[in-house]
Structure formats: structure tokens, C-alpha cells
């Protein structure tokens, strides 16, 4: 089985969700036929939401919210899965979430577990384990940006059978793209990091996002990568089944060789 998967790196406009959804529709339309297209974290709103009140006001519900409905319609129409980050409103708080919308109209949600820096002032941390969803493009695990810093996340997704980790991001630290090499190799999975570009200065500090979105295979090969400061959408065709082979050599298998009784993670 093969799947055509990709990232869409762009610069969201601050607090302009409708305009950002229109931009993403245009990107998807011109991308070519895909089975999975991953957009960045908080792609609908931009990143540096002014304060917690603004975050709660601009956030949308998952069920029947504008961004999840947009993603559902786009997935059905394009016959390809969509992952996109948005601010989710639920229980009187905002979450930094992403949806995975499928061509059959199903939509899944994930709330970022590990909040980065000032996100802790704006969002509540995710309250459920990261999901793995079987799709026509393969088994897709979800994590958001700074979740990469916790190897347990990618490991948990891989142990649940993820073949592809979809990783919407707004990266500012310089390490992640290189570190994702390890996440791919140590779990033998495909990873798609969809990062944004541009600079925001809404909250008294300038943040420059590092672009360099990338797709890595289970051997850590870079199948696609984007520049640091320009929009870029790239699709590659992969065989997701390759991620089921956890064998390293005739003696070692990364799943079977784990010793959780000794390290309890
Ligand atoms: C991040 O988690 N947006 C750095």
C-alpha cells in the first residue's frame, strides 16, 4: 500500500481564522492529490494570543466548530486526510488542539499535552492520551510541537501502532527538526513535522518560527524538507507498512527488546 503525504508550511495571519482557512484551502487545492496533508499548530489563529481572555474568545468548539467543519469538508472534497492545529474552546477554557479529518467525514481531536512557555498562561493542558487513528493513509498518531521534547509521546504512539506521526508545529527552538531524526529512528515510524514561518510580536516579545518542515522515514532519511523562511507544500509517496517492521538486525527488535519492568516508561 502506498500513501501520498505532505506538509503545508505557511505564515498564518494573526487572529484571522477565516482568512487562514481560505489560505489553507488554496494550498490544499494547489498541492495535488494527497492522502494526508498536515498544516501547522494553531494554523487558524496564529500563535502568540494576547492573553487568556483573547485565547478563550477566539477558541472554537471541536464539535461543529468552524475549523473542524472546514477540515471535515476539505477532507471529504479532496479525498485526503487533513491535520490542522487550532484553539479549542471546551469546559470554559482553551486548549491548543489539532483535528484529524478523514475523507469519510469522521473528525478526531487531540489536545496538546505538553504546553510550551507562555502557552501555560493561555491554554489548559491536554487531558487524554495521544490518539492513533487508522485511516486510508495508514495509522496516524498525533502530537503537537513541544510534545516532541518528551520521547514518551512518540514512543506511546508507536507502541499503539502509529505508522505516521503527524506533528503540527510552531517551532521556535533550534533543536526539533534534528531531534525528530531520533523520534523516527528510535520508533521506526514516519514523521511529518509541519511548521510555520514568520515572526509574531503580539505579547511584548518577538518570536520567529523556524520553518524547515520535514518528512522523515523510519530509517531517519529526509524525504522532504522546506526552507526556514518561505512557504512550501510538499508531497511524497511512502509505504506506511514499512513502519511495522521494528527489526533492527537479526538479534534486535525495538519493540521486543524493550525492558519496561526496569524503567517503567
Ligand atoms: C511549541 O510548542 N509551539 C514550541
Boltz pocket constraint, residues with backbone or C-beta under 6 A from the ligand:
constraints:
  - pocket:
      binder: B
      contacts: [[A, 41], [A, 114], [A, 115], [A, 116], [A, 144], [A, 145], [A, 146], [A, 147], [A, 169], [A, 170], [A, 171], [A, 172], [A, 173]]
      max_distance: 6.0
